[in-house]
Amino acid sequence: MILFRIFIFLYGLLTVIAVGEEVKVEQFNWSHPIYILLSLCLMIFAVKTDPEWLLYFGLIALIIFAVFMGVTTNSFHWTHLIVRLITSITLVFVWNWLK
């Protein structure tokens, strides 16, 4: 269970780091705080597993928002979406198996 929590926390943290790196290269835009907020949902879940809905909400919202941003900015990447989907589905299955 502790390894699962660490992995969830790292998944959220890596998204926050990716946003930070994007801000360095590009200009800050309105989507960056939303990505950080959704990543914080995962990180909070990893530390305190009481609100189980945070895991589901964070994973689903990150996927939906990534698709939305990819389509609206004309920079949609199928490989990124597939990796995010596989990771999210795996995390949900593992969480349900562990609890």
N, CA, C and O atoms as a DFTB+ gen file, in Angstrom:
396 C
 N C O
     1  1       0.823      -1.201       0.000
     2  2       0.000       0.000       0.000
     3  2       0.862       1.257       0.000
     4  3       0.523       2.239      -0.660
     5  1       1.969       1.235       0.731
     6  2       2.824       2.422       0.798
     7  2       3.457       2.705      -0.565
     8  3       3.605       3.868      -0.943
     9  1       3.831       1.668      -1.303
    10  2       4.386       1.876      -2.638
    11  2       3.351       2.479      -3.584
    12  3       3.681       3.308      -4.433
    13  1       2.114       2.061      -3.433
    14  2       1.036       2.627      -4.246
    15  2       0.877       4.111      -3.950
    16  3       0.747       4.919      -4.869
    17  1       0.886       4.470      -2.685
    18  2       0.765       5.887      -2.311
    19  2       1.935       6.700      -2.849
    20  3       1.748       7.818      -3.330
    21  1       3.128       6.147      -2.771
    22  2       4.309       6.844      -3.292
    23  2       4.172       7.049      -4.803
    24  3       4.492       8.122      -5.315
    25  1       3.701       6.027      -5.515
    26  2       3.542       6.127      -6.960
    27  2       2.505       7.188      -7.322
    28  3       2.723       7.978      -8.240
    29  1       1.389       7.211      -6.615
    30  2       0.351       8.220      -6.865
    31  2       0.915       9.616      -6.624
    32  3       0.709      10.527      -7.425
    33  1       1.632       9.773      -5.506
    34  2       2.216      11.076      -5.184
    35  2       3.191      11.505      -6.287
    36  3       3.173      12.658      -6.718
    37  1       4.035      10.584      -6.739
    38  2       5.000      10.907      -7.789
    39  2       4.311      11.248      -9.111
    40  3       4.776      12.119      -9.847
    41  1       3.222      10.575      -9.408
    42  2       2.461      10.864     -10.630
    43  2       1.943      12.308     -10.594
    44  3       2.049      13.038     -11.579
    45  1       1.390      12.703      -9.462
    46  2       0.938      14.087      -9.314
    47  2       2.098      15.067      -9.345
    48  3       2.012      16.116      -9.983
    49  1       3.185      14.728      -8.656
    50  2       4.352      15.604      -8.601
    51  2       4.983      15.780      -9.980
    52  3       5.396      16.885     -10.332
    53  1       5.061      14.713     -10.755
    54  2       5.628      14.817     -12.100
    55  2       4.788      15.726     -13.000
    56  3       5.328      16.430     -13.852
    57  1       3.487      15.708     -12.810
    58  2       2.638      16.612     -13.587
    59  2       2.904      18.056     -13.192
    60  3       2.959      18.936     -14.051
    61  1       3.069      18.305     -11.901
    62  2       3.386      19.658     -11.436
    63  2       4.740      20.106     -12.007
    64  3       4.883      21.246     -12.449
    65  1       5.715      19.217     -11.996
    66  2       7.037      19.543     -12.549
    67  2       6.937      19.825     -14.047
    68  3       7.566      20.757     -14.546
    69  1       6.150      19.025     -14.761
    70  2       5.973      19.237     -16.205
    71  2       5.346      20.601     -16.480
    72  3       5.729      21.286     -17.428
    73  1       4.383      20.991     -15.649
    74  2       3.774      22.315     -15.811
    75  2       4.818      23.400     -15.568
    76  3       4.881      24.380     -16.310
    77  1       5.630      23.230     -14.538
    78  2       6.682      24.202     -14.255
    79  2       7.664      24.339     -15.406
    80  3       8.079      25.446     -15.747
    81  1       8.032      23.226     -15.998
    82  2       8.951      23.261     -17.141
    83  2       8.298      23.914     -18.353
    84  3       8.960      24.627     -19.107
    85  1       7.008      23.675     -18.543
    86  2       6.307      24.303     -19.661
    87  2       6.230      25.810     -19.475
    88  3       6.349      26.562     -20.442
    89  1       6.031      26.257     -18.242
    90  2       5.965      27.689     -17.967
    91  2       7.316      28.349     -18.279
    92  3       7.357      29.491     -18.737
    93  1       8.417      27.632     -18.032
    94  2       9.746      28.182     -18.340
    95  2       9.919      28.413     -19.843
    96  3      10.514      29.404     -20.266
    97  1       9.389      27.480     -20.642
    98  2       9.575      27.545     -22.088
    99  2       8.527      28.439     -22.740
   100  3       8.845      29.244     -23.615
   101  1       7.289      28.295     -22.313
   102  2       6.189      29.059     -22.903
   103  2       5.682      30.074     -21.879
   104  3       6.160      30.134     -20.746
   105  1       4.740      30.838     -22.293
   106  2       4.152      31.824     -21.399
   107  2       3.117      31.152     -20.495
   108  3       2.459      30.196     -20.906
   109  1       2.975      31.649     -19.268
   110  2       1.992      31.136     -18.325
   111  2       0.604      31.364     -18.900
   112  3       0.304      32.453     -19.389
   113  1      -0.256      30.332     -18.846
   114  2      -1.635      30.513     -19.311
   115  2      -2.609      29.950     -18.283
   116  3      -2.202      29.402     -17.259
   117  1      -3.870      30.088     -18.564
   118  2      -4.924      29.743     -17.605
   119  2      -4.990      28.258     -17.285
   120  3      -5.535      27.884     -16.247
   121  1      -4.456      27.407     -18.140
   122  2      -4.558      25.964     -17.910
   123  2      -3.577      25.464     -16.843
   124  3      -3.827      24.435     -16.216
   125  1      -2.504      26.154     -16.636
   126  2      -1.486      25.683     -15.692
   127  2      -2.005      25.526     -14.258
   128  3      -1.733      24.500     -13.635
   129  1      -2.737      26.497     -13.712
   130  2      -3.262      26.280     -12.348
   131  2      -4.233      25.098     -12.254
   132  3      -4.313      24.439     -11.217
   133  1      -4.963      24.834     -13.329
   134  2      -5.913      23.711     -13.313
   135  2      -5.151      22.392     -13.266
   136  3      -5.517      21.493     -12.508
   137  1      -4.100      22.265     -14.064
   138  2      -3.269      21.055     -14.013
   139  2      -2.679      20.871     -12.608
   140  3      -2.665      19.761     -12.075
   141  1      -2.200      21.955     -12.023
   142  2      -1.614      21.872     -10.673
   143  2      -2.671      21.469      -9.658
   144  3      -2.404      20.637      -8.792
   145  1      -3.865      22.041      -9.747
   146  2      -4.946      21.696      -8.822
   147  2      -5.342      20.227      -8.936
   148  3      -5.550      19.557      -7.925
   149  1      -5.445      19.728     -10.160
   150  2      -5.805      18.317     -10.355
   151  2      -4.686      17.395      -9.866
   152  3      -4.953      16.319      -9.331
   153  1      -3.454      17.814     -10.049
   154  2      -2.322      17.029      -9.537
   155  2      -2.316      17.024      -8.017
   156  3      -1.978      16.016      -7.396
   157  1      -2.687      18.143      -7.421
   158  2      -2.766      18.197      -5.960
   159  2      -3.829      17.245      -5.422
   160  3      -3.680      16.715      -4.321
   161  1      -4.897      17.023      -6.182
   162  2      -5.900      16.027      -5.780
   163  2      -5.243      14.664      -5.607
   164  3      -5.499      13.963      -4.628
   165  1      -4.398      14.293      -6.558
   166  2      -3.713      13.001      -6.466
   167  2      -2.732      12.976      -5.309
   168  3      -2.631      11.974      -4.602
   169  1      -2.007      14.070      -5.110
   170  2      -1.009      14.120      -4.050
   171  2      -1.667      14.083      -2.665
   172  3      -1.154      13.445      -1.745
   173  1      -2.802      14.768      -2.525
   174  2      -3.541      14.728      -1.254
   175  2      -4.066      13.326      -1.004
   176  3      -4.002      12.828       0.119
   177  1      -4.587      12.685      -2.047
   178  2      -5.069      11.312      -1.900
   179  2      -3.943      10.396      -1.446
   180  3      -4.160       9.514      -0.615
   181  1      -2.741      10.595      -1.982
   182  2      -1.612       9.740      -1.638
   183  2      -1.236       9.881      -0.166
   184  3      -0.795       8.918       0.460
   185  1      -1.409      11.071       0.380
   186  2      -1.054      11.311       1.783
   187  2      -2.187      10.905       2.716
   188  3      -1.950      10.342       3.784
   189  1      -3.415      11.195       2.307
   190  2      -4.587      10.926       3.153
   191  2      -5.631      10.241       2.279
   192  3      -6.288      10.898       1.472
   193  1      -5.787       8.946       2.429
   194  2      -6.650       8.187       1.514
   195  2      -8.129       8.208       1.888
   196  3      -8.916       7.464       1.302
   197  1      -8.521       9.036       2.841
   198  2      -9.938       9.105       3.201
   199  2     -10.833       9.514       2.039
   200  3     -11.778       8.793       1.721
   201  1     -10.570      10.634       1.403
   202  2     -11.465      10.995       0.290
   203  2     -11.105      10.220      -0.970
   204  3     -10.358      10.706      -1.819
   205  1     -11.640       9.018      -1.083
   206  2     -11.326       8.139      -2.219
   207  2     -11.693       8.770      -3.554
   208  3     -11.061       8.487      -4.571
   209  1     -12.700       9.614      -3.553
   210  2     -13.137      10.244      -4.797
   211  2     -12.051      11.135      -5.391
   212  3     -12.070      11.407      -6.592
   213  1     -11.100      11.596      -4.568
   214  2     -10.014      12.427      -5.087
   215  2      -9.181      11.681      -6.129
   216  3      -8.742      12.269      -7.117
   217  1      -8.969      10.396      -5.904
   218  2      -8.214       9.593      -6.872
   219  2      -8.942       9.537      -8.204
   220  3      -8.364       9.831      -9.250
   221  1     -10.209       9.159      -8.159
   222  2     -10.988       9.032      -9.387
   223  2     -11.150      10.382     -10.079
   224  3     -10.966      10.492     -11.292
   225  1     -11.493      11.395      -9.311
   226  2     -11.674      12.736      -9.873
   227  2     -10.383      13.245     -10.498
   228  3     -10.394      13.749     -11.621
   229  1      -9.271      13.117      -9.782
   230  2      -7.994      13.609     -10.284
   231  2      -7.580      12.928     -11.575
   232  3      -7.168      13.594     -12.524
   233  1      -7.685      11.611     -11.618
   234  2      -7.276      10.871     -12.811
   235  2      -8.177      11.167     -14.008
   236  3      -7.689      11.419     -15.110
   237  1      -9.481      11.137     -13.790
   238  2     -10.423      11.377     -14.889
   239  2     -10.332      12.815     -15.381
   240  3     -10.320      13.063     -16.586
   241  1     -10.266      13.759     -14.450
   242  2     -10.205      15.168     -14.842
   243  2      -8.908      15.488     -15.576
   244  3      -8.920      16.289     -16.511
   245  1      -7.789      14.881     -15.178
   246  2      -6.538      15.112     -15.894
   247  2      -6.629      14.617     -17.339
   248  3      -6.120      15.266     -18.253
   249  1      -7.269      13.483     -17.543
   250  2      -7.425      12.956     -18.902
   251  2      -8.327      13.872     -19.731
   252  3      -7.988      14.241     -20.855
   253  1      -9.468      14.229     -19.166
   254  2     -10.417      15.086     -19.897
   255  2      -9.784      16.434     -20.219
   256  3      -9.927      16.944     -21.331
   257  1      -9.082      17.010     -19.242
   258  2      -8.477      18.314     -19.460
   259  2      -7.333      18.234     -20.473
   260  3      -7.151      19.155     -21.270
   261  1      -6.566      17.151     -20.451
   262  2      -5.491      16.985     -21.428
   263  2      -6.057      16.886     -22.847
   264  3      -5.507      17.474     -23.778
   265  1      -7.145      16.149     -23.009
   266  2      -7.791      16.045     -24.321
   267  2      -8.321      17.414     -24.742
   268  3      -8.124      17.839     -25.880
   269  1      -8.991      18.098     -23.824
   270  2      -9.541      19.423     -24.124
   271  2      -8.446      20.394     -24.559
   272  3      -8.590      21.088     -25.565
   273  1      -7.353      20.440     -23.801
   274  2      -6.261      21.353     -24.134
   275  2      -5.585      20.959     -25.447
   276  3      -5.201      21.826     -26.232
   277  1      -5.439      19.651     -25.688
   278  2      -4.836      19.203     -26.939
   279  2      -5.653      19.595     -28.152
   280  3      -5.106      20.007     -29.175
   281  1      -6.965      19.467     -28.034
   282  2      -7.842      19.811     -29.152
   283  2      -7.905      21.326     -29.346
   284  3      -7.830      21.805     -30.478
   285  1      -8.041      22.082     -28.262
   286  2      -8.181      23.540     -28.402
   287  2      -6.889      24.220     -28.843
   288  3      -6.941      25.251     -29.514
   289  1      -5.738      23.669     -28.484
   290  2      -4.474      24.289     -28.885
   291  2      -3.876      23.631     -30.124
   292  3      -2.784      23.993     -30.561
   293  1      -4.590      22.672     -30.682
   294  2      -4.137      21.966     -31.882
   295  2      -2.799      21.253     -31.655
   296  3      -1.948      21.212     -32.543
   297  1      -2.631      20.696     -30.459
   298  2      -1.386      19.972     -30.147
   299  2      -1.705      18.641     -29.478
   300  3      -1.082      18.268     -28.484
   301  1      -2.677      17.934     -30.031
   302  2      -3.127      16.666     -29.462
   303  2      -2.107      15.573     -29.755
   304  3      -1.679      15.408     -30.897
   305  1      -1.719      14.829     -28.728
   306  2      -0.740      13.750     -28.880
   307  2      -1.378      12.430     -28.432
   308  3      -1.658      12.239     -27.248
   309  1      -1.602      11.531     -29.379
   310  2      -2.225      10.246     -29.064
   311  2      -1.393       9.426     -28.095
   312  3      -1.937       8.798     -27.186
   313  1      -0.082       9.424     -28.278
   314  2       0.768       8.601     -27.407
   315  2       0.682       9.073     -25.959
   316  3       0.648       8.260     -25.035
   317  1       0.647      10.376     -25.769
   318  2       0.527      10.917     -24.408
   319  2      -0.806      10.504     -23.787
   320  3      -0.864      10.135     -22.614
   321  1      -1.873      10.569     -24.579
   322  2      -3.191      10.179     -24.082
   323  2      -3.231       8.689     -23.746
   324  3      -3.784       8.302     -22.716
   325  1      -2.659       7.865     -24.591
   326  2      -2.667       6.416     -24.349
   327  2      -1.888       6.071     -23.083
   328  3      -2.334       5.251     -22.281
   329  1      -0.732       6.691     -22.905
   330  2       0.054       6.447     -21.693
   331  2      -0.713       6.896     -20.458
   332  3      -0.725       6.201     -19.442
   333  1      -1.356       8.064     -20.547
   334  2      -2.136       8.570     -19.408
   335  2      -3.316       7.647     -19.105
   336  3      -3.612       7.387     -17.939
   337  1      -3.986       7.152     -20.138
   338  2      -5.113       6.228     -19.947
   339  2      -4.662       4.914     -19.311
   340  3      -5.279       4.437     -18.359
   341  1      -3.600       4.340     -19.832
   342  2      -3.099       3.075     -19.281
   343  2      -2.674       3.245     -17.833
   344  3      -2.974       2.402     -16.988
   345  1      -1.976       4.332     -17.548
   346  2      -1.546       4.607     -16.172
   347  2      -2.744       4.774     -15.252
   348  3      -2.775       4.207     -14.160
   349  1      -3.725       5.545     -15.683
   350  2      -4.901       5.799     -14.840
   351  2      -5.703       4.530     -14.596
   352  3      -6.110       4.266     -13.465
   353  1      -5.935       3.748     -15.631
   354  2      -6.691       2.499     -15.478
   355  2      -5.947       1.546     -14.551
   356  3      -6.555       0.905     -13.694
   357  1      -4.642       1.455     -14.721
   358  2      -3.839       0.596     -13.846
   359  2      -3.930       1.046     -12.402
   360  3      -4.089       0.216     -11.507
   361  1      -3.833       2.348     -12.157
   362  2      -3.913       2.869     -10.791
   363  2      -5.266       2.575     -10.154
   364  3      -5.331       2.215      -8.978
   365  1      -6.333       2.724     -10.911
   366  2      -7.672       2.435     -10.374
   367  2      -7.809       0.952     -10.044
   368  3      -8.328       0.601      -8.985
   369  1      -7.351       0.082     -10.939
   370  2      -7.435      -1.360     -10.668
   371  2      -6.594      -1.748      -9.458
   372  3      -7.039      -2.526      -8.614
   373  1      -5.395      -1.215      -9.373
   374  2      -4.533      -1.537      -8.237
   375  2      -5.136      -1.033      -6.936
   376  3      -5.102      -1.734      -5.924
   377  1      -5.687       0.173      -6.951
   378  2      -6.313       0.727      -5.748
   379  2      -7.477      -0.158      -5.298
   380  3      -7.599      -0.476      -4.115
   381  1      -8.326      -0.553      -6.242
   382  2      -9.469      -1.400      -5.887
   383  2      -9.041      -2.781      -5.428
   384  3      -9.729      -3.399      -4.616
   385  1      -7.930      -3.272      -5.924
   386  2      -7.410      -4.562      -5.507
   387  2      -6.797      -4.485      -4.110
   388  3      -6.911      -5.433      -3.332
   389  1      -6.153      -3.370      -3.789
   390  2      -5.479      -3.227      -2.497
   391  2      -6.441      -2.925      -1.346
   392  3      -6.159      -3.288      -0.204
   393  1      -7.543      -2.284      -1.617
   394  2      -8.398      -1.889      -0.485
   395  2      -9.291      -2.967       0.005
   396  3     -10.053      -2.756       0.948
